[in-house]
Amino acid sequence: MFRKKFNLAFMMIIVFVLTITACTSQQSTPAASAVANDTTSVTDTVVAPTEMPQGSTATIAPEKTELTLAGDVIIDGSSTVYPITTAVAEEFAKIYPDVRISVGLSGTGGGFKKFCPGEIDISDASRSIKDSEKEICTQNGVDYVEFVVGLDGLTVMVNQENDWLESLTVDQLAQLLGANSEIKKWSDLDSAFPQEDILFFIPDPDSGTRDYMTEIVKGANGEEELRQDENTTFSSDDNVLLDGIANEQYAFGFFGYAYFVNNSEAVRAIPIVNSEGNAVLPSDETVQNGSYNPLSRPLFIYVNLKSLQEKPQVAEFVKFFFSPEGGPSVMGDVGYSMPPTGTYESNLELLSSSR
């Protein structure tokens, strides 16, 4: 009798335990399903920056999504702007390795020849776009946005062995470089200088740097073109010009400051007499404060509006360019100066309104 009662009680306990277990299992299933649904519905996660004490700094990485940013960004144009864009592209690639960025250096004019027909996304430029180039863009239905990215000091250079030229006025620059120049030898500029032919190394007609110097010469003597004689070598590649000046004792040439500052042991920069009568060398300080005049100039990128709106990788690259991790982090390293305070902030506002 006792054993029967024990067996009955034992069976009731087992049934009770199984019932409780089944109920618990049924109640937990919907909760797991809800969590799964919540997880799959999340597409973007934006982490707000932690509030920092006053005076502290923090680096905030660009926002990322679950989708990997990929595709092409095609850039061409100014050899002067090339080092900036290349350096920014290298930093960008560390964050978005699946974006393929191509940066060419066919010269400012060469870049616009590809940009205005819509062949590339971004055109590097060491001068503003010309009216004739604007017209071609209009004919091809290419709208664009212009951004100032930096400042450059167009640098006049001679060989390191040149120990006779101490400075140049703007008028002397025009005498040397004008298309109708009668100066062939160094002694034609100053009788105390060597009676040796000057070998000129200057940018080719597609170069924005050449265009800028042409405007300087035109303002000084009215000539609308630079010299093109047998003693003049042209190139759109500043490295070719650099090698020519570095290897020829009686050479003379000019190009962007970055190529000089990174090769100052090979060539020598010539001070330019500014509007106040002071002979000034290009530097980050003199370009920023305007004392290196009239050879200080702004540098640009032009971005195809359609690319900006339809290619996420282009928009993200331009945004990165003006972020602290972009242009500001590389500008000094490549030998250029940042534009006036507030320029990059204005660029980001313009970018936002254009997308």
ABEGO torsion letter per residue (X at the ends): XAAAAAAAAAAAAAAAAAAAAAAAAAAAAAAAAAAAAAAAABABBBBBBBBBBBGBBBBBBBBBBABBBBEBBBBBEBAAAAAAAAAAAAAAAAABAABBBBBBBAEAAAAAAAAAAGABABBBBABBBBAAAAAAAAAAGBBBBBBBABBBBBBBBBBAABAABABBBAAAAAAAABAABABABAAAABAABBBBBBBBBBBBAABAAAAAAAAAAAAAAGBABBBBBAABBBBABAAAAAAAAAABAABBBBBBAAAAAAAAAABBBBBBBBAAGBBBBBBAAAAAAGABOAABBBBBBBBBAAAAAABAAAAAAAAAAABAABAAAAAAAAGBBBBBBGAAAAAAAAAAAAX
